[in-house]
Amino acid sequence: MSLRIIFMGTPEFSVPTLENLKKAGHEIVAVYTQPPRPGGRRGLDLVKSPVHQAAEGLGIRVFTPLNFKDPEERQRFRALKADVGVVVAYGLLLPEAVLTGTRLGCYNGHASLLPRWRGAAPIQRAIMAGDDKTGMMVMKMEKGLDTGPVALVREVRIGEDMTAGELHDELKDAGAGAIVEAMAKLEAGELPLTPQPEDGVLYAAKIDKGETRIDFSKPAQDVHNHVRGLSPFPGAWFEAEINGRPERIKVLESRVAEGQGAPGEVLHPPVVAALADQLTVACGSGAIGLVTMQRAGGKPLNAREFLRGSPIAEGTVLASPARPS
């Protein structure tokens, strides 16, 4: 026996779940994903999503609606006569007609320990908040935003220096395993559903470009969490004068360091750049070591390589964003 599954997902994060469901012997009757977007050289080509490409490689038919407002689109979904819908980072809110458009409903793989971090950016927000654990949850979907009852949980520890990119990869694999296990239990009629608690609800708002600039007036641990929560994308950044010109420098790796000074003050002089493995900058309390940096249009460099070509003088004060009055 196997389930007839409609899979709905878009980014690379979703691909292992699709592949593992197929390997587990389920019939993937269709894949729904976001429409092709401009990309490639100069953004002139339309690029299919990672899930779209994976589905075609597996010989599965693909649908790419802009939304489900059209009654014909909803009817097409129902006409597939699937047992269940599996949703992982699809990117569209699903109407009730879709949530109830399969025999057993729709199940979502969400990258947090619900009800903490409902919403769009749970991986980044967990790290930025300094959480020491997160996980993948399989829940039955309902109309509210990530409010449905939970069926299965896989916890993942967040290391003190782990970046969002590293956590993404761990959760991607954990989620694939969790969904396959949940579908096996669902097929056997043994999948329990537990309502989410009413306490502890937090929302993981989409990352706004306006919050990516590093604020060195904050404590060092907060700055470190900010950097690793935004690495590798979109990337936390500061502005510094390099060879007489102001430039935006992205920080991809950091660590809490020793040192005291005015917030934003560079503590390590370039004379030791050949030996430095970090650029140490004072924070509101403590200091942060900037380990891997990237100039606009350049490649990521460790601190030693970066300082060799882009010296930042000792005593330089890296400005923090202006606070609203």
SEMARMI-407050 format. One record per residue (C-alpha): x, y, z; residue in one letter; residue number from 1. Coordinates in pm, whole numbers, padded with zeros to 5 digits. Layout:
<nodes>
<x=X&y=Y&z=Z&type=A&seq=NUM>
...
</nodes>
This chain:
<nodes>
<x=00000&y=00000&z=00000&type=M&seq=1>
<x=00104&y=00361&z=-00053&type=S&seq=2>
<x=-00051&y=00704&z=-00030&type=L&seq=3>
<x=-00149&y=00921&z=-00324&type=R&seq=4>
<x=00029&y=01245&z=-00238&type=I&seq=5>
<x=00019&y=01597&z=-00378&type=I&seq=6>
<x=00351&y=01760&z=-00287&type=F&seq=7>
<x=00373&y=02139&z=-00253&type=M&seq=8>
<x=00709&y=02310&z=-00210&type=G&seq=9>
<x=00948&y=02550&z=-00380&type=T&seq=10>
<x=01307&y=02595&z=-00251&type=P&seq=11>
<x=01599&y=02357&z=-00221&type=E&seq=12>
<x=01494&y=02301&z=00142&type=F&seq=13>
<x=01190&y=02106&z=00017&type=S&seq=14>
<x=01365&y=01878&z=-00231&type=V&seq=15>
<x=01486&y=01600&z=00007&type=P&seq=16>
<x=01131&y=01555&z=00137&type=T&seq=17>
<x=00995&y=01510&z=-00215&type=L&seq=18>
<x=01271&y=01265&z=-00304&type=E&seq=19>
<x=01232&y=01065&z=00018&type=N&seq=20>
<x=00855&y=01035&z=-00021&type=L&seq=21>
<x=00911&y=00896&z=-00369&type=K&seq=22>
<x=01176&y=00652&z=-00241&type=K&seq=23>
<x=00938&y=00539&z=00034&type=A&seq=24>
<x=00704&y=00409&z=-00235&type=G&seq=25>
<x=00431&y=00671&z=-00222&type=H&seq=26>
<x=00263&y=00780&z=-00544&type=E&seq=27>
<x=00331&y=01150&z=-00603&type=I&seq=28>
<x=00038&y=01235&z=-00826&type=V&seq=29>
<x=00145&y=01598&z=-00877&type=A&seq=30>
<x=00380&y=01866&z=-00754&type=V&seq=31>
<x=00278&y=02227&z=-00695&type=Y&seq=32>
<x=00552&y=02490&z=-00683&type=T&seq=33>
<x=00606&y=02862&z=-00740&type=Q&seq=34>
<x=00616&y=02974&z=-01106&type=P&seq=35>
<x=00953&y=03020&z=-01279&type=P&seq=36>
<x=01117&y=03351&z=-01186&type=R&seq=37>
<x=01366&y=03575&z=-01367&type=P&seq=38>
<x=01723&y=03459&z=-01306&type=G&seq=39>
<x=02031&y=03333&z=-01483&type=G&seq=40>
<x=02264&y=03575&z=-01654&type=R&seq=41>
<x=02145&y=03933&z=-01606&type=R&seq=42>
<x=01812&y=03800&z=-01481&type=G&seq=43>
<x=01678&y=03762&z=-01835&type=L&seq=44>
<x=01597&y=03390&z=-01821&type=D&seq=45>
<x=01305&y=03230&z=-01639&type=L&seq=46>
<x=01439&y=02979&z=-01386&type=V&seq=47>
<x=01235&y=02690&z=-01251&type=K&seq=48>
<x=01234&y=02637&z=-00875&type=S&seq=49>
<x=01453&y=02360&z=-00724&type=P&seq=50>
<x=01139&y=02157&z=-00652&type=V&seq=51>
<x=01016&y=02206&z=-01010&type=H&seq=52>
<x=01347&y=02076&z=-01146&type=Q&seq=53>
<x=01353&y=01782&z=-00905&type=A&seq=54>
<x=00997&y=01685&z=-00991&type=A&seq=55>
<x=01069&y=01686&z=-01363&type=E&seq=56>
<x=01373&y=01468&z=-01298&type=G&seq=57>
<x=01146&y=01221&z=-01120&type=L&seq=58>
<x=00890&y=01227&z=-01401&type=G&seq=59>
<x=00618&y=01394&z=-01192&type=I&seq=60>
<x=00377&y=01645&z=-01344&type=R&seq=61>
<x=00413&y=02001&z=-01214&type=V&seq=62>
<x=00161&y=02281&z=-01165&type=F&seq=63>
<x=00266&y=02642&z=-01100&type=T&seq=64>
<x=-00042&y=02855&z=-01023&type=P&seq=65>
<x=00008&y=03212&z=-00906&type=L&seq=66>
<x=-00259&y=03146&z=-00642&type=N&seq=67>
<x=-00574&y=02945&z=-00582&type=F&seq=68>
<x=-00831&y=03221&z=-00634&type=K&seq=69>
<x=-00951&y=03070&z=-00961&type=D&seq=70>
<x=-01227&y=02810&z=-00896&type=P&seq=71>
<x=-01090&y=02603&z=-01183&type=E&seq=72>
<x=-00752&y=02582&z=-01007&type=E&seq=73>
<x=-00919&y=02455&z=-00690&type=R&seq=74>
<x=-01120&y=02204&z=-00886&type=Q&seq=75>
<x=-00807&y=02075&z=-01061&type=R&seq=76>
<x=-00652&y=02017&z=-00719&type=F&seq=77>
<x=-00954&y=01819&z=-00600&type=R&seq=78>
<x=-00974&y=01626&z=-00927&type=A&seq=79>
<x=-00635&y=01470&z=-00855&type=L&seq=80>
<x=-00814&y=01258&z=-00591&type=K&seq=81>
<x=-00513&y=01247&z=-00363&type=A&seq=82>
<x=-00511&y=01093&z=-00018&type=D&seq=83>
<x=-00308&y=01375&z=00135&type=V&seq=84>
<x=-00124&y=01697&z=00058&type=G&seq=85>
<x=00230&y=01746&z=00189&type=V&seq=86>
<x=00351&y=02106&z=00211&type=V&seq=87>
<x=00712&y=02214&z=00277&type=V&seq=88>
<x=00804&y=02580&z=00220&type=A&seq=89>
<x=00561&y=02626&z=-00067&type=Y&seq=90>
<x=00529&y=03003&z=-00034&type=G&seq=91>
<x=00153&y=03044&z=-00083&type=L&seq=92>
<x=-00128&y=03063&z=00169&type=L&seq=93>
<x=-00368&y=02780&z=00097&type=L&seq=94>
<x=-00745&y=02837&z=00103&type=P&seq=95>
<x=-00976&y=02602&z=00287&type=E&seq=96>
<x=-01084&y=02450&z=-00045&type=A&seq=97>
<x=-00727&y=02322&z=-00090&type=V&seq=98>
<x=-00671&y=02227&z=00276&type=L&seq=99>
<x=-00977&y=02004&z=00254&type=T&seq=100>
<x=-00922&y=01902&z=-00107&type=G&seq=101>
<x=-00769&y=01562&z=-00029&type=T&seq=102>
<x=-00912&y=01263&z=00158&type=R&seq=103>
<x=-00693&y=01313&z=00468&type=L&seq=104>
<x=-00619&y=01686&z=00448&type=G&seq=105>
<x=-00282&y=01860&z=00421&type=C&seq=106>
<x=00026&y=01821&z=00641&type=Y&seq=107>
<x=00303&y=02077&z=00669&type=N&seq=108>
<x=00670&y=02040&z=00760&type=G&seq=109>
<x=00758&y=02354&z=00959&type=H&seq=110>
<x=01109&y=02445&z=01076&type=A&seq=111>
<x=01048&y=02539&z=01440&type=S&seq=112>
<x=00918&y=02406&z=01769&type=L&seq=113>
<x=00567&y=02539&z=01743&type=L&seq=114>
<x=00402&y=02754&z=01867&type=P&seq=115>
<x=00737&y=02933&z=01884&type=R&seq=116>
<x=00831&y=03094&z=01552&type=W&seq=117>
<x=00522&y=03060&z=01341&type=R&seq=118>
<x=00558&y=03225&z=01003&type=G&seq=119>
<x=00807&y=03300&z=00729&type=A&seq=120>
<x=01158&y=03301&z=00880&type=A&seq=121>
<x=01172&y=03053&z=01170&type=P&seq=122>
<x=01532&y=02940&z=01110&type=I&seq=123>
<x=01678&y=03292&z=01110&type=Q&seq=124>
<x=01463&y=03416&z=01398&type=R&seq=125>
<x=01554&y=03123&z=01623&type=A&seq=126>
<x=01925&y=03197&z=01587&type=I&seq=127>
<x=01884&y=03574&z=01612&type=M&seq=128>
<x=01695&y=03525&z=01938&type=A&seq=129>
<x=01973&y=03307&z=02079&type=G&seq=130>
<x=01765&y=02986&z=02098&type=D&seq=131>
<x=01969&y=02675&z=02178&type=D&seq=132>
<x=01730&y=02433&z=02007&type=K&seq=133>
<x=01470&y=02419&z=01735&type=T&seq=134>
<x=01330&y=02141&z=01521&type=G&seq=135>
<x=01103&y=02019&z=01247&type=M&seq=136>
<x=00736&y=01972&z=01321&type=M&seq=137>
<x=00482&y=01794&z=01108&type=V&seq=138>
<x=00139&y=01945&z=01165&type=M&seq=139>
<x=-00204&y=01911&z=01010&type=K&seq=140>
<x=-00282&y=02237&z=00836&type=M&seq=141>
<x=-00579&y=02460&z=00910&type=E&seq=142>
<x=-00672&y=02814&z=00805&type=K&seq=143>
<x=-00459&y=02990&z=01072&type=G&seq=144>
<x=-00088&y=03063&z=01019&type=L&seq=145>
<x=00096&y=02751&z=01143&type=D&seq=146>
<x=-00172&y=02691&z=01407&type=T&seq=147>
<x=-00267&y=02331&z=01330&type=G&seq=148>
<x=-00228&y=02031&z=01563&type=P&seq=149>
<x=00116&y=01871&z=01575&type=V&seq=150>
<x=00170&y=01514&z=01459&type=A&seq=151>
<x=00545&y=01459&z=01493&type=L&seq=152>
<x=00851&y=01644&z=01626&type=V&seq=153>
<x=01223&y=01617&z=01551&type=R&seq=154>
<x=01437&y=01841&z=01774&type=E&seq=155>
<x=01768&y=01986&z=01651&type=V&seq=156>
<x=02031&y=02151&z=01871&type=R&seq=157>
<x=02155&y=02496&z=01768&type=I&seq=158>
<x=02531&y=02522&z=01828&type=G&seq=159>
<x=02668&y=02844&z=01974&type=E&seq=160>
<x=02837&y=02939&z=01647&type=D&seq=161>
<x=02594&y=02769&z=01405&type=M&seq=162>
<x=02478&y=02986&z=01115&type=T&seq=163>
<x=02135&y=02993&z=00956&type=A&seq=164>
<x=02280&y=02816&z=00652&type=G&seq=165>
<x=02415&y=02530&z=00864&type=E&seq=166>
<x=02091&y=02498&z=01058&type=L&seq=167>
<x=01894&y=02506&z=00732&type=H&seq=168>
<x=02083&y=02200&z=00609&type=D&seq=169>
<x=02031&y=02006&z=00934&type=E&seq=170>
<x=01660&y=02085&z=00939&type=L&seq=171>
<x=01624&y=02002&z=00571&type=K&seq=172>
<x=01738&y=01644&z=00635&type=D&seq=173>
<x=01549&y=01614&z=00965&type=A&seq=174>
<x=01232&y=01733&z=00795&type=G&seq=175>
<x=01259&y=01482&z=00515&type=A&seq=176>
<x=01283&y=01197&z=00765&type=G&seq=177>
<x=01003&y=01335&z=00979&type=A&seq=178>
<x=00758&y=01368&z=00690&type=I&seq=179>
<x=00827&y=01014&z=00567&type=V&seq=180>
<x=00773&y=00877&z=00918&type=E&seq=181>
<x=00453&y=01078&z=00958&type=A&seq=182>
<x=00313&y=00956&z=00627&type=M&seq=183>
<x=00386&y=00594&z=00721&type=A&seq=184>
<x=00193&y=00642&z=01047&type=K&seq=185>
<x=-00087&y=00822&z=00865&type=L&seq=186>
<x=-00119&y=00537&z=00616&type=E&seq=187>
<x=-00140&y=00292&z=00907&type=A&seq=188>
<x=-00398&y=00506&z=01088&type=G&seq=189>
<x=-00156&y=00561&z=01376&type=E&seq=190>
<x=-00066&y=00930&z=01346&type=L&seq=191>
<x=-00160&y=01118&z=01665&type=P&seq=192>
<x=-00253&y=01487&z=01660&type=L&seq=193>
<x=-00181&y=01715&z=01957&type=T&seq=194>
<x=-00318&y=02071&z=01971&type=P&seq=195>
<x=-00054&y=02341&z=02005&type=Q&seq=196>
<x=-00035&y=02512&z=02346&type=P&seq=197>
<x=-00181&y=02860&z=02370&type=E&seq=198>
<x=00123&y=02993&z=02557&type=D&seq=199>
<x=00460&y=03066&z=02396&type=G&seq=200>
<x=00337&y=03188&z=02058&type=V&seq=201>
<x=00598&y=03389&z=01866&type=L&seq=202>
<x=00591&y=03500&z=01501&type=Y&seq=203>
<x=00893&y=03477&z=01273&type=A&seq=204>
<x=00849&y=03780&z=01051&type=A&seq=205>
<x=01015&y=03784&z=00711&type=K&seq=206>
<x=01365&y=03932&z=00725&type=I&seq=207>
<x=01360&y=04297&z=00622&type=D&seq=208>
<x=01665&y=04450&z=00456&type=K&seq=209>
<x=01641&y=04740&z=00698&type=G&seq=210>
<x=01734&y=04515&z=00991&type=E&seq=211>
<x=02045&y=04360&z=00839&type=T&seq=212>
<x=02293&y=04632&z=00936&type=R&seq=213>
<x=02504&y=04540&z=01241&type=I&seq=214>
<x=02440&y=04746&z=01553&type=D&seq=215>
<x=02765&y=04740&z=01751&type=F&seq=216>
<x=02599&y=04923&z=02041&type=S&seq=217>
<x=02430&y=04595&z=02136&type=K&seq=218>
<x=02598&y=04331&z=02356&type=P&seq=219>
<x=02849&y=04109&z=02180&type=A&seq=220>
<x=02634&y=03797&z=02209&type=Q&seq=221>
<x=02342&y=03977&z=02044&type=D&seq=222>
<x=02566&y=04096&z=01760&type=V&seq=223>
<x=02701&y=03742&z=01714&type=H&seq=224>
<x=02347&y=03601&z=01700&type=N&seq=225>
<x=02253&y=03868&z=01447&type=H&seq=226>
<x=02546&y=03781&z=01221&type=V&seq=227>
<x=02499&y=03405&z=01225&type=R&seq=228>
<x=02121&y=03432&z=01195&type=G&seq=229>
<x=02162&y=03621&z=00866&type=L&seq=230>
<x=02445&y=03409&z=00723&type=S&seq=231>
<x=02480&y=03339&z=00439&type=P&seq=232>
<x=02173&y=03526&z=00316&type=F&seq=233>
<x=02088&y=03810&z=00318&type=P&seq=234>
<x=02396&y=03872&z=00532&type=G&seq=235>
<x=02461&y=04113&z=00819&type=A&seq=236>
<x=02683&y=04407&z=00724&type=W&seq=237>
<x=02872&y=04713&z=00840&type=F&seq=238>
<x=03013&y=05010&z=00655&type=E&seq=239>
<x=03385&y=05095&z=00659&type=A&seq=240>
<x=03623&y=05309&z=00459&type=E&seq=241>
<x=03841&y=05086&z=00242&type=I&seq=242>
<x=04126&y=05254&z=00051&type=N&seq=243>
<x=03959&y=05592&z=00094&type=G&seq=244>
<x=03610&y=05487&z=-00010&type=R&seq=245>
<x=03311&y=05385&z=00205&type=P&seq=246>
<x=03206&y=05027&z=00140&type=E&seq=247>
<x=02946&y=04789&z=00272&type=R&seq=248>
<x=03111&y=04478&z=00418&type=I&seq=249>
<x=02908&y=04163&z=00469&type=K&seq=250>
<x=02998&y=03941&z=00767&type=V&seq=251>
<x=02941&y=03569&z=00717&type=L&seq=252>
<x=03108&y=03428&z=01028&type=E&seq=253>
<x=03178&y=03567&z=01374&type=S&seq=254>
<x=03246&y=03470&z=01733&type=R&seq=255>
<x=03226&y=03635&z=02071&type=V&seq=256>
<x=03570&y=03777&z=02156&type=A&seq=257>
<x=03757&y=03947&z=02438&type=E&seq=258>
<x=03810&y=04321&z=02440&type=G&seq=259>
<x=03662&y=04652&z=02551&type=Q&seq=260>
<x=03619&y=04985&z=02379&type=G&seq=261>
<x=03366&y=05227&z=02241&type=A&seq=262>
<x=03087&y=05048&z=02050&type=P&seq=263>
<x=03210&y=04986&z=01696&type=G&seq=264>
<x=03577&y=05055&z=01777&type=E&seq=265>
<x=03826&y=04835&z=01590&type=V&seq=266>
<x=04057&y=04684&z=01850&type=L&seq=267>
<x=04307&y=04490&z=01639&type=H&seq=268>
<x=04551&y=04700&z=01433&type=P&seq=269>
<x=04626&y=04608&z=01070&type=P&seq=270>
<x=04997&y=04572&z=01154&type=V&seq=271>
<x=04913&y=04222&z=01280&type=V&seq=272>
<x=04685&y=04140&z=00989&type=A&seq=273>
<x=04923&y=03870&z=00871&type=A&seq=274>
<x=04862&y=03687&z=01200&type=L&seq=275>
<x=04503&y=03784&z=01277&type=A&seq=276>
<x=04229&y=03526&z=01241&type=D&seq=277>
<x=03959&y=03781&z=01320&type=Q&seq=278>
<x=03885&y=04152&z=01313&type=L&seq=279>
<x=03793&y=04238&z=01671&type=T&seq=280>
<x=03533&y=04510&z=01721&type=V&seq=281>
<x=03405&y=04644&z=02052&type=A&seq=282>
<x=03033&y=04619&z=02122&type=C&seq=283>
<x=02800&y=04775&z=02376&type=G&seq=284>
<x=02942&y=04516&z=02614&type=S&seq=285>
<x=03226&y=04282&z=02521&type=G&seq=286>
<x=03357&y=04242&z=02168&type=A&seq=287>
<x=03288&y=04051&z=01850&type=I&seq=288>
<x=03542&y=03876&z=01629&type=G&seq=289>
<x=03461&y=03906&z=01259&type=L&seq=290>
<x=03600&y=03587&z=01106&type=V&seq=291>
<x=03476&y=03577&z=00745&type=T&seq=292>
<x=03390&y=03889&z=00546&type=M&seq=293>
<x=03296&y=03982&z=00192&type=Q&seq=294>
<x=03325&y=04308&z=00002&type=R&seq=295>
<x=03056&y=04400&z=-00250&type=A&seq=296>
<x=03123&y=04203&z=-00568&type=G&seq=297>
<x=03402&y=04006&z=-00402&type=G&seq=298>
<x=03430&y=03655&z=-00264&type=K&seq=299>
<x=03416&y=03558&z=00104&type=P&seq=300>
<x=03756&y=03589&z=00271&type=L&seq=301>
<x=03885&y=03493&z=00612&type=N&seq=302>
<x=03996&y=03786&z=00828&type=A&seq=303>
<x=04364&y=03741&z=00748&type=R&seq=304>
<x=04307&y=03756&z=00372&type=E&seq=305>
<x=04053&y=04035&z=00406&type=F&seq=306>
<x=04275&y=04262&z=00616&type=L&seq=307>
<x=04573&y=04204&z=00389&type=R&seq=308>
<x=04388&y=04363&z=00098&type=G&seq=309>
<x=04142&y=04583&z=00287&type=S&seq=310>
<x=04311&y=04722&z=00599&type=P&seq=311>
<x=04088&y=04881&z=00863&type=I&seq=312>
<x=04289&y=05095&z=01104&type=A&seq=313>
<x=04296&y=05038&z=01477&type=E&seq=314>
<x=04072&y=05290&z=01650&type=G&seq=315>
<x=03836&y=05317&z=01355&type=T&seq=316>
<x=03478&y=05336&z=01481&type=V&seq=317>
<x=03230&y=05146&z=01269&type=L&seq=318>
<x=02901&y=05335&z=01282&type=A&seq=319>
<x=02583&y=05169&z=01399&type=S&seq=320>
<x=02243&y=05242&z=01243&type=P&seq=321>
<x=02069&y=05553&z=01369&type=A&seq=322>
<x=01797&y=05482&z=01622&type=R&seq=323>
<x=01454&y=05634&z=01569&type=P&seq=324>
<x=01398&y=05941&z=01786&type=S&seq=325>
</nodes>
